[in-house]
Amino acid sequence: MPFSGFLVSDGKLSFWVVVIMGTIGNLGGSLLAYWLGLKGGRPLIEKYGRYILISKHDLDMAHRWFTNYGELTVFFGRLLPVIRTYISFPAGIAQMNIKKFSIYTTLGALPWCILFAWLGIKMGNNWELVRAKLHDFDMTIAVLVVIAVALYIRRHLKHRRMS
């Protein structure tokens, strides 16, 4: 999106076309990941999940979470780097309503596309600087995700030892 914003600042593209195409692209990729989760995710995880420390209990909890908070989870998940990439798969596994999923994915992707296209415009020829700054932010989120995964693994290993 920042590079597309740069192309807008260079007069080669229209801002709203960039935003709309970015949002549509995000929805398309998200629907594919949702479909993969819907069609094969749960049986696959029920069969092999124990190898990555995901139990049936965890799947049931995620299903309940998406039943109760799916719309907000998808919307806010779209606003977070790293999380935004993966939120569609569990939504599909939990069989979240496809219309609601599509609406909240679009609503969450739209401000992301607007923001990063605008940043690309503001940075103009320095769009690489935006990319570098976003990389730092993405790395911070990735580190937080790794810590959360480590805590998750620790909890599951501790639970296994106790049972």
N, C-alpha and C positions, 0 to 999 in steps of 0.2 A: 504493500500500500504506500509506503513512503516513496518508493521509486515512481509509482504511478502519480503521486502528488508532484514529484519533480517534473514529470512529463506534462502535467497540467500547468505548472509554472512556466514551462518552456513553450506553452501554447499548442502542444501536440495532442492533448486530450482535454475533455470537458470534466470538470470536477464531479458533477452529479452522475455522469456516465460511469466514471471510475468508482464512485461510491456504490451505485446500483449494481454494477458488474461484480464488485468485490463482495457485496452482500449476497448476491445470487450464487457466486462461486462458493462462498462459505456455506450457504444452505445446501448446495448440491453435495459437497463433500461430507457435510454433517448427516445428510439423509443416507448416504452410502454407509457410513459408520453405524448409524442407527439400524439400518437394514441388516448389517452383519451381526449386530448384537441381537436383534429380534429373531433372526432365522437360525443362528447357530451358536450364539453366545452362551446362553444358559446351559444347554446340554454339554457343550464343550467344557465349560467351567465346572459343571457338576461332575464330569468324568475325570478331568485333569487338574481341577483347581487345587486339590490338596498338595500338588507339587509346587505350587506358588503360594501356598498358605491361604487359600480362599476356601472356606467351608460352605456347606449348604446354609448354615446359620447366617454367614456373611451375605450370601445371595438374598436370603429372605429379608435381612435388614435393609439391604440396598433397595429391594423391591418395595418395601414399606416406605422407605424414605422418598422414593420417586412417586409413589402413590400420594403421599401427603405433601411433598415439597418439590415435585418434579419441575413445575413451571419456573419457580424461583431458582432452583438449582441450575437449570439450563440457561436461564437468562443471565444470572451472575457468573456462571461458569464461562460464558462467552466473553466476559469482560476481563478474564484473568489469563495472562499468558500461560502456556503449558496446559493448564486445566482445559482451556477452550478447545484444545486439540482432541482431548480424550473423552469429553463429557457425553458425546453422542452414543458411544458404545454401551455404557451402562444404562442410558435412557432406553435404548432398544431392548436390552436384556430385561429391564423392568416393564417392558411393554407399555411405555408411556404413550398416551394418545398422540397419534401422528400429527393431527391438526395443531394441537397445543404445542407439541415439540417444534413444529415448523414455525409457528407464530413466535414463540419465545426465542428460538434460534435466530430468526430474522431480526427481532427487536434487540437482541443482544449483539448481533454482528453489525448492525447499522451504525451505532455510535463508534464502535471500533474502527470501522472503515472510514467514517467521517474524520475521526481524530487523526488516524495515521496518514490519510490522504492530505489533510490540512498540514500536518507536520512536514510532509514531503514538500508541500508548496512553500511553507515558511523557510525551510532549509535550502530550497532552490538547489544550486549546484553542490551544496554541502550535504546532500541526502545520505551520503556514506556515514556522516557523523550521527545521523538519526539511527541508522542501522547499528552502529557501534554502541550507542547508548541503549538501544532496545536489547541488544545482546547482553549487556550487563544486567538489565532488569530481568530478562529471561533466565539468566544464570542464577540470580537471587531466588526467583520462584522455583527453579529446578532444585536448588539446594534445599529449600523448604520442603519440597515434595520428597526428596531423598530422605530427609530427617523423618518426615511423617511415615514413609514406607519402612524405615528402620525401626521406628517405634511400633508399627503394626507387626512386623516380623518378630520383634522381641516379645510382644504381647502373646502372639500365637505360639511361639516356641515355649514360653513360660506356661501357657495353658496346656500344651501337649504334655509337658513334664509332670504337671499336677494331676493329669487324668490317667 
